[in-house]
Amino acid sequence: MKEITSTQNPLIKGVFSLHQRKNRNESGSFLIEGYKGVFEANKSGLEIKYIFIGKNFDRDIKNFNAEEIFIVSEPVMKKISTTESPPEIIAVAKQLEFSLNDIFNSENPLILLLENIKDPGNLGTIIRTAAACGVSGIILTDESVDIYNPKTVRSSAANLWKVPAITMSNKSGIKSKLNSIKKCNFIATVVYKDAGLYYDVDFREPAVIMFGSEAEGLSDVLIKQADILATIPMSKKVESINLSISVGVILYESVRQRKFHN
C-alpha cells in the first residue's frame, strides 16, 4: 500500500473533483464513503478503482478488489470526504450503466418513474426502499438530482447498485417507449380529491408508478399519460407528506397485493 499525505497530490485532487456532478459524469466514477458501502460494493462486484484508508484503519480489506489502496493522512481524508466527520474508508468506483431493457428484468415488472426529484437524501431513501420491495427498475427524468450524488449514495445504504436505474429526457414519449417493450399500467400519484385511493388500485399487473417532486408534484405531461390516478389519504391539517414516505406507502401496498392477495 502507498501513502499519501499531501492534499495537493494529483490523485487526491482528482478524487476531490468527484464532489461535483460534472466531473462524476465526465469520469464515469463516484465516491462511496464508509465501510459498509465499500464492503457491499466490493461484495456486489462493482469495479472499485481506488480505496483510501486512514492510518488507524483496522478492518479487514484483504479481499477488496481495487486497483490501488492508499493510506492517507487526516487532512487528505477530510479533503476527499463529503461529510463533516470523515469516514474511516472511502472508495472510488465505476458508475454502472443500465439500459431500458434492464429495468424490464422480470415477467411482471414494477417500475418507479421519478420526475424532477431534487433532494439527494430522498432519492437515496427511495432507492433503499425500492430494493427492499423488489422493484424492477427506476427511471429518473433528466432534471432530477444525480443518482451518484454522495448524499444519495450514503442514503441508499449500499443499495444503489442493487436496482437498475436510468435517466430519460423525452417525457412526452415515455409511455409509448416503455409500452413498446412491455405493456404496463401507468399509475400517477397525485393529491387530487377525485383520484382513487391508492389501496383500491390493482398493482398486481405490470406497472409504472409515477411520483413527482414534493414542491411541484407530477407534471401535466406525465399525468396525461396515466391510466390510473392514485392518492394517499391525509388529514386536512396536512398538505403533504415526505416523498420517500409516499413511495414507501405505495410500494408496500404493491408488495402486499403481489405476494399476499388472492
N, C-alpha and C positions, 0 to 999 in steps of 0.2 A: 504493500500500500504506500502511496505517495502522500506527502504532507504539503498543505497549502496554508500559509499564514498571512498572506497579503490580500487585502480586499481589491487591490488593483490587478491581481492576476487575470490574464485574458479569459481564462476559462470561467472564473468567478464572475467577470463582467458579463459574459455570455449567459450564464445561469440567471443572473440578476435581471437581464433583459426579458426573461420569460415571465416577469411580473406583468408585462404588457401584452394585450391580445394580439396586436400586430406582429410582434416578434414570435409569439407562440404559433401563429398561423404560418409565418414565413419559414420557421424552422421545423414545424411539424412535431414539436416537443412540448411537454408540460411538466409541471412540478407536482410531486407527491410528497407531502410533509407528514412525518410521524411514522412510528414503527409499524403500526397495524396496516396503514395504507401501503407502505413499501412491501411489507411481508405478503399481503394479499395480492398485490400486483405481480410480484415475483412468482407466487404460487399459481396465479392465473395464466402465466406465460407471457405477460406483457414484455415488450422489449425495453429493458432498462439500460440507458446509456451510461449514466454516472450515479454513484452513490457518495454522499458526503456525511461523515460522522464526526462527532466531537471527540476530543482526546480522552474523555472519561466514558465513552460508549462501551458497554459491557455485554451486549446481547449477541447472540449467535447469528452471523451472516455468512457462514462458510458456504451455504447452498445458494446464496444470492448470485444470480447471473447478471453481471454488469460488466461493461467494457472496462471500467476502472473504478476503484474505490479510493476515496481520499479522506485522510484525517485532516480536519480543518480547525483553525483557531476559533475562539468565541466570536470575535468581530466578523470573521468570514461567515460563520453560521447566521449571525444576525443580519448580515447584508443580503444573503440569498433567501432568507425566510420571509414569508409574508405575514407572519404573526408577531404580536408584540413580545411574546415569550417564545423564542425559537425552540423547535422540537429537537430531539436527540439525533434524528436522521432525516435527510432529505434526498430524494432521488429525482433524476431527470429521465422521463420515459417518453417513448414514441407514441404519438397520438394514434388511436385506432381509426381505421377507415371502413365505413359501412356503406352499403348501397341500399336502395329502396327495397330490393328483394330480400335483404337480410332481416327486415322488420316483419316480413311475412314468413316467419320461420316455424309456423305451426299450422295445422289444419283449421284451427278456429282462432284466428289472431285477435288479440286485444291490444289496441294501439292507442297511445296518447298523442294528441296533437296540441302543442303548447304555443300560443300566439303572444308575441311581444312580452315575454317574461323578462323582467328587469332585475329581480333580486336573486343574486347568485346563491344565497343561502336557501331560499325557497326552492330553487331548481335542484340543488343537491339533495334536499329532503324529499322532493318528489321522485327523484331517481332512486333513492333508497327504498321508498315505498313501492315504486314500480317493480323493482327487483323482487321484493318480498311477495308481491301479488302475481308474479309470473307474467308480467306484461311482455308482449312480443317485441315491442319497439317503441321508440319515442321520436316524434317529428317536431322539430323546432322551426318556427318561421325565422327568417334571416335577420330580423331586427331584435331578436332575443339576445340575452346575455350569453357569452361564450361558455360552452359546456365545460371547457378546460380552465375556466377561471379558478384560481386557487381556492377561493371560498366554496365554490361549487364542489370541487374535488374533495375538500375536507367534509363538507356537509353530507356528501353521498356516503360517507363511512365505508369506503372501499367497495362501493357497488357501482361506480361509474362505468367500469368496463364489463359489467355483467348484463347490461341491457343495450342492444343496438340502438344507436341514436344518429339521426341525420338532420340536416338543415335543408329546408325547401324555400324558394323565393316566390314562385308563382302561386299565390294563394287562391286566385280565382280558378285555377285548374287542378287544385289538389284532389278534389273528389273524383274527377274523371281519371286522373293519373293513378290513384290508388285502386279504383274500381276496375281498371284495366288489368290489374294483377289478380285481385280477388274482390268480389262484391262485398261491401261492408255496410252496416248501418252507421250513418254519421249522426252522432249524438252531441248536441251543443248544450253546454251548461250555461244557464242564464239566470237572471233574477226576476224574470217576468212573472207576474201574478197568474197569467193564464197558461204558463208552462206546466207540464206534467211533473208530479213528484218523482224524484229520482228512483225511489224504491218500487214504483209502478212500471218502470221501464224494463223491458226484457233485454238483458245483457248477454244472453246465452249464445246468440249468433255472432259471427264475426263483426267486430265493432271498432269504430274510431271515435274516441271520446275527446271532445274539444274543450279546452279551457283557455280563457284569455287572462290578461293581467288583472291584478286586484284593482288598479286605478281605472281601467277603461273597459274591462270585460272583452268579450269576443267582438270582432269587427262584423259589420253587416255582410261583408264579402263571404265570411265563413258561415255566419248564421243562415244565410240564404241557401247554403249547400246542405244544411242539416235535414235529416229525415225525421229527427225527434228533438224536441226541446225539453230539457230536464232542469229542475231546480231543487235546491235543498231548503226545506222549510226552516225559518228562523223567527225568533221573537221580533216583534215590531220595534223593540227598543234597539235592535242591532241592524246596521245597514249591510254588513258583510262579515265573512269570516276569512281567516288566513287562507291563501290559495292552496298551500300544501295540505292543510286540513281538509279542504273541499275535495281535493284529489283523493286523499286517503278514504274519505267517507264513501265516495262513489266507486273507487276501485274495490274496496272490500265488499260492497254490495254486489259487484260483478263476480267476485270470488265466491261469495255465498251462493249466488244463483248457479254459477257454473259447476260448483262442487257438491252442493247440498240440496239443490232444488230439484224436485222430481217433475 
